[in-house]
């Protein structure tokens, strides 16, 4: 986790977005289904697809619950599939560690971030006074349709609704 200011755009500048979506609590289910279709079209399937969708869902839920009622999702493909979820809340308490072990059921929070970090291949967390950014990464196990055609597969729509 990094404590510090967030820049304005969740972009790495080199890869075109497969999805770019603003969402609130009423749109999470729709975004989750759209995300699953896009991830599947780009080479994830089975348990890895389910795990990545669940990890991203946890990040989206946290963005809505703790970050001002809405969030922003950006998905792109480099050698892996990468999803970044941002919010515009007040950020995490300085020095708050990322849970490395499963929080106790009686703990006040932390389960969602722990679960996301367990399900994705990697997770980066950045927090500042203008919000939190969670970046999740999942390796693509074998070349999917996009790798064979030379271009990332894109869904028909890019908005939750």
N, C-alpha and C positions, 0 to 999 in steps of 0.2 A: 504494500500500500504506500502511496505517496501522498503526503500532505503538502498542499501548495495550490497556487492558482491554476485554474483550468483555462486554456485558451478557448476561443469561441466556437471552433468547428471540430467535430469529431471525425477527422479525416487523416489518413496517412499520406494523402496527396498522390499516390502512385496507382491506386486501384479504383476502378469504377465501382460504384455501389450497385449491388444486386437488389437491395431493398433500402429505402429511406422512409421511415414512418414516424410520425408523431402519434402518440397514443395516450389515452386515459383509461380509467378502470373499466369503462363500458366497452372498450375496444380490444382489451387484452386477448380474449378468446379468438376473435377474428384475426388479430395479428399472429397469434400462435399458429393457426391453421395456414395462413399465408406463408409464414416462415417455414413450416414443415414442408410445404410444397416446393419452395425455393431450395431448401437444403437438400431435399431428395433429388431435385433436378440437377444439383451440383455435386452429386456423388456420395451423399450420406444415406445410409439405410439401416434398418433393424435397430438394435439396441443403441448404436452410436447416434442415430438420428433421434431416437426418443430421449437419450441422455442430453444431447445438445439443446433440444427444444425445451426440456425441463429446466436446464441451467439458465437459459435465456429467459424463460418465464419467471424464474425466481428473481432475476435482475429487474425485469419489467415491473413485477409486483412491488419490489422494494422501491423502485423509482416513484411509483404512484403513491405508495403508502408513506414514504419518508421524504419524498422530494418535491412536494408541491402539487401533487395530484395529477401530474402528467409526466411523460418522458419522451425521449427521442431514441429510435433504434436505427442503426446503420449496419448493414451486412455487406461484406465484400469477400472476394476470394483472391488470395495470393497463392502460395503453395498449400495453404490450409483454408478453411472457412473461418472467418473472423467476424464476430458480432460485438458491437459496442452499444451499450445502453447508457444514456445520460439523463440526469435530472437537473433541476434548477433549485434544489433545496439549499439548506445551510451547510451541507457537508457533514462528514462524520466527526465525532469528537477527536481532537488532535491526539495522536499516539494510540488510538484504538487499534488493537492488533486484529488481523484477520484470523478468524477461528481456525486453528490447525487440527483440532480434535472436535468431534461431534459435541455441540453444546448439550447440556442437560435439558431434559424436557421442561424443567421448571425455570430455565434461564429466560431472561427478558430479551429476546431477540438473538440474532446471530445464526439461526438455523438456515435461513435462505442463502446467505453468502457462503456458509460452509458447504451446503449441498451443491451450489453452483460450482464451487472450486473442486469438489469431488467428481462431478459429472463431466466437466469440460476437461480437455487435455491441459489447458492452462488458463489462469485467470489473473488479470492485473486490475488493481483497484487504485483509483486516483481520487482524492478528495480535496476540496477547497471551499472557500466561502461562497462560491456561486454554484456548488453542486457536486455530485459524485459521478464518476465515469467508471463503468465496469467494462473491461474488454475480455471477452471469452474467445478461446481458440480451440478448434477441433481439426485434427489431421484427417485428410480424406484417405480412406484405406486403399482405394484402387482407383484408377482413372475412370471417371464418369463420362457421361455424354459430352460435357463441356470440354473435357480434355481431348476427346477424339475430334471434335470439330474445330478446336483452337480458340473458341470464345466461350465465356461464361454463359450458362443458361440463365435466362431472366424470366420471371413470372410475367403474366399479362398485365398485372396491375401493380402499382407501387404505393397505394394508399390504403389505409385500413378502412376507410369509408367515411 
